[in-house]
């Protein structure tokens, strides 16, 4: 009876692990979508604030940027993942053809690959025989060792979706206070509040980015803050300059 419970618990743990692995697979895309979303939207907000535009205009410009840029980024992510998959399949088909039609040449290539890894004599021949005994294994080794290609396991649709979701989610943060002000006017410095909220957003993204790139959390957070801050500062002064020039 206990054994039965044990396997159930193990299945549950295994299930959770695979969900976590799936989440990890797409975390990189989520982070880069979030960085782009928050930086570009905050740059739009900063430029508009520098030019002294009203909340309603900032909301229109911000959301237009959010949807258009987010969509463009997600399409880019979808197409690049799809083309990686297609490239892999194309080369795999070529390798299968070569294994079928030029077996001696391909066998020699396997021998050279493992000779370079330090195998020799009887052991080398055993390795070559074992690998070439199974066509799928043979092609798999050729893909990894000769072409240095790894199969893209992520779904292009999911990659595009995660990018758009993250872009929109983080990109909305700089606009939040302007939406609130539009619905219920606040007598506050909106750009200052937006800057604080966006800085917190950058800190959260920097923290996630450190998990993806496996680097120092502090460094990752500072990098994201500096990058976002620089883009916004530039936009603010350009907005201010153009407003003075054209006024």
C-alpha positions as CSV (number, residue, x, y, z in Angstrom):
1,X,0.0,0.0,0.0
2,X,2.8,2.4,0.9
3,X,4.6,1.6,-2.3
4,X,1.5,2.8,-4.3
5,X,1.5,6.1,-2.4
6,X,5.2,6.4,-3.0
7,X,4.8,6.1,-6.8
8,X,2.0,8.7,-6.7
9,X,4.2,11.1,-4.8
10,X,7.0,10.4,-7.2
11,X,4.7,11.0,-10.2
12,X,3.6,14.3,-8.6
13,X,7.2,15.4,-8.1
14,X,8.1,14.4,-11.6
15,X,5.2,16.3,-13.0
16,X,6.1,19.4,-11.1
17,X,9.7,19.1,-12.3
18,X,8.6,18.8,-15.9
19,X,6.4,21.9,-15.5
20,X,9.3,23.8,-13.9
21,X,11.6,22.6,-16.8
22,X,9.0,23.9,-19.3
23,X,8.9,27.2,-17.4
24,X,12.7,27.4,-17.5
25,X,12.7,26.8,-21.2
26,X,10.7,29.9,-21.8
27,X,12.0,32.0,-19.0
28,X,14.7,33.5,-21.3
29,X,12.1,34.7,-23.8
30,X,9.9,36.0,-20.9
31,X,12.8,38.1,-19.5
32,X,13.9,39.5,-22.9
33,X,10.3,40.3,-23.8
34,X,9.9,42.1,-20.5
35,X,13.1,44.1,-20.8
36,X,12.1,45.3,-24.3
37,X,8.5,46.0,-23.2
38,X,9.4,48.1,-20.2
39,X,12.3,49.9,-21.7
40,X,10.6,50.9,-24.9
41,X,7.3,51.9,-23.3
42,X,9.1,53.9,-20.6
43,X,11.1,55.6,-23.3
44,X,7.8,56.7,-25.0
45,X,6.5,57.9,-21.6
46,X,9.7,59.8,-20.8
47,X,9.8,61.4,-24.2
48,X,6.1,62.4,-23.9
49,X,6.7,63.7,-20.3
50,X,9.7,65.7,-21.5
51,X,7.5,67.3,-24.2
52,X,4.9,68.1,-21.5
53,X,2.1,66.0,-23.2
54,X,-1.2,65.3,-21.4
55,X,-2.1,61.9,-19.8
56,X,-4.5,61.0,-22.6
57,X,-1.8,61.5,-25.3
58,X,0.8,59.5,-23.3
59,X,-1.8,56.7,-22.9
60,X,-2.5,56.6,-26.7
61,X,1.2,56.7,-27.6
62,X,2.2,54.2,-24.9
63,X,-0.4,51.6,-25.8
64,X,0.1,52.0,-29.5
65,X,3.8,51.3,-28.9
66,X,2.9,48.4,-26.6
67,X,0.7,46.6,-29.1
68,X,2.7,47.3,-32.3
69,X,6.2,46.6,-30.8
70,X,5.0,43.6,-28.8
71,X,3.4,42.1,-31.8
72,X,6.4,42.7,-34.0
73,X,8.7,41.1,-31.3
74,X,6.5,38.1,-30.9
75,X,6.3,37.5,-34.7
76,X,10.1,37.8,-34.8
77,X,10.4,35.2,-32.0
78,X,7.9,32.9,-33.7
79,X,9.7,33.1,-37.0
80,X,13.2,32.6,-35.7
81,X,12.2,29.5,-33.6
82,X,10.3,28.1,-36.6
83,X,13.3,28.7,-39.0
84,X,15.6,27.0,-36.5
85,X,13.3,24.0,-36.5
86,X,13.1,23.9,-40.3
87,X,16.9,24.3,-40.6
88,X,17.4,21.3,-38.2
89,X,14.9,19.1,-40.1
90,X,16.4,20.0,-43.5
91,X,19.9,19.0,-42.3
92,X,18.6,15.9,-40.6
93,X,17.0,14.8,-43.9
94,X,20.3,15.3,-45.7
95,X,22.1,13.2,-43.1
96,X,19.6,10.4,-43.5
97,X,20.1,10.5,-47.3
98,X,23.9,10.4,-46.8
99,X,23.6,7.4,-44.4
100,X,21.4,5.6,-46.9
101,X,23.4,6.4,-50.0
102,X,27.0,7.1,-48.8
103,X,27.3,4.8,-45.8
104,X,31.1,4.2,-46.1
105,X,31.8,7.9,-46.3
106,X,29.6,8.6,-43.2
107,X,31.1,5.7,-41.3
108,X,34.5,7.1,-42.0
109,X,33.3,10.5,-40.6
110,X,32.1,8.8,-37.4
111,X,35.5,7.1,-37.1
112,X,37.4,10.4,-37.5
113,X,35.1,12.2,-34.9
114,X,35.8,9.5,-32.3
115,X,39.5,9.2,-33.2
116,X,39.8,13.0,-32.5
117,X,38.2,12.3,-29.1
118,X,41.1,9.9,-28.3
119,X,39.5,6.5,-29.2
120,X,41.7,4.1,-31.1
121,X,42.2,0.4,-32.2
122,X,39.6,-2.2,-31.2
123,X,37.7,0.2,-28.9
124,X,37.3,2.8,-31.8
125,X,35.9,0.1,-34.1
126,X,33.4,-1.0,-31.4
127,X,32.3,2.6,-31.0
128,X,31.9,3.0,-34.8
129,X,30.0,-0.3,-35.0
130,X,27.7,0.5,-32.2
131,X,26.8,4.0,-33.5
132,X,26.3,2.9,-37.1
133,X,24.2,-0.2,-36.1
134,X,21.2,2.1,-35.5
135,X,20.4,4.6,-38.3
136,X,18.6,7.0,-36.0
137,X,21.4,7.0,-33.5
138,X,23.9,7.4,-36.3
139,X,22.1,10.5,-37.7
140,X,21.7,11.9,-34.2
141,X,25.5,11.6,-33.6
142,X,26.2,13.2,-37.0
143,X,23.9,16.1,-36.2
144,X,25.5,16.8,-32.8
145,X,29.1,16.0,-33.5
146,X,29.6,16.9,-37.2
147,X,27.1,19.8,-37.7
148,X,27.0,20.8,-34.0
149,X,23.3,21.3,-34.2
150,X,20.9,20.7,-31.3
151,X,17.2,20.1,-31.9
152,X,15.0,23.1,-31.1
153,X,12.4,21.6,-28.8
154,X,10.5,24.8,-28.0
155,X,7.2,25.5,-29.7
156,X,7.4,28.6,-32.1
157,X,3.8,29.5,-31.1
158,X,4.6,29.4,-27.4
159,X,7.8,31.4,-27.9
160,X,5.8,34.1,-29.8
161,X,3.0,34.0,-27.1
162,X,5.4,34.2,-24.2
163,X,7.2,37.2,-25.8
164,X,4.0,39.1,-26.4
165,X,2.6,38.4,-22.9
166,X,5.8,39.5,-21.2
167,X,6.2,42.6,-23.4
168,X,2.6,43.7,-22.7
169,X,2.8,42.8,-19.0
170,X,6.0,44.7,-18.1
171,X,5.4,47.3,-20.7
172,X,2.1,48.3,-19.1
173,X,3.9,49.3,-15.8
174,X,5.1,52.8,-16.9
175,X,1.6,53.6,-18.2
176,X,-0.4,52.5,-15.1
177,X,-0.2,55.8,-13.3
178,X,-1.3,57.7,-16.4
179,X,-4.3,55.4,-16.8
180,X,-5.3,56.0,-13.1
181,X,-4.8,59.7,-13.6
182,X,-7.0,59.7,-16.7
183,X,-9.8,57.9,-14.9
184,X,-9.4,59.8,-11.6
185,X,-7.2,62.9,-11.9
186,X,-4.3,63.0,-9.4
187,X,-2.6,66.1,-8.3
188,X,0.8,64.4,-8.4
189,X,4.1,64.3,-10.4
190,X,3.0,61.4,-12.6
191,X,6.3,61.0,-14.4
192,X,8.1,60.6,-11.0
193,X,5.6,57.9,-9.9
194,X,5.9,56.2,-13.3
195,X,9.8,56.2,-12.9
196,X,9.6,54.6,-9.5
197,X,7.2,51.9,-10.7
198,X,9.3,51.2,-13.8
199,X,12.5,51.1,-11.6
200,X,10.8,48.4,-9.5
201,X,9.9,46.6,-12.7
202,X,13.5,46.8,-13.9
203,X,14.7,45.3,-10.6
204,X,12.2,42.4,-11.0
205,X,13.4,41.8,-14.6
206,X,17.1,42.1,-13.5
207,X,16.4,39.5,-10.8
208,X,14.8,37.1,-13.4
209,X,17.6,37.8,-15.9
210,X,20.2,36.7,-13.4
211,X,18.5,33.3,-13.2
212,X,18.6,33.0,-17.0
213,X,22.2,34.1,-17.6
214,X,23.4,32.6,-14.3
215,X,25.2,35.8,-13.3
216,X,25.3,37.9,-10.2
217,X,21.9,39.2,-9.1
218,X,23.2,42.7,-8.1
219,X,25.0,43.1,-11.4
220,X,22.1,41.9,-13.5
221,X,19.7,44.3,-11.6
222,X,22.1,47.3,-12.0
223,X,22.6,46.5,-15.7
224,X,18.8,46.5,-16.3
225,X,18.3,49.7,-14.3
226,X,21.1,51.5,-16.1
227,X,20.0,50.4,-19.5
228,X,16.4,51.4,-18.9
229,X,17.4,54.6,-17.2
230,X,19.7,55.7,-20.0
231,X,17.0,55.0,-22.7
232,X,14.4,57.0,-20.7
233,X,16.8,59.9,-19.9
234,X,17.7,60.2,-23.6
235,X,14.0,60.1,-24.6
236,X,13.0,62.7,-22.0
237,X,15.6,65.2,-23.2
238,X,14.8,64.6,-26.8
239,X,11.1,65.2,-26.0
240,X,11.9,68.3,-24.1
241,X,14.3,69.6,-26.8
242,X,11.7,69.0,-29.6
243,X,8.9,70.6,-27.6
244,X,11.0,73.8,-27.1
245,X,12.2,73.7,-30.7
246,X,8.7,73.3,-32.2
247,X,6.7,75.3,-29.7
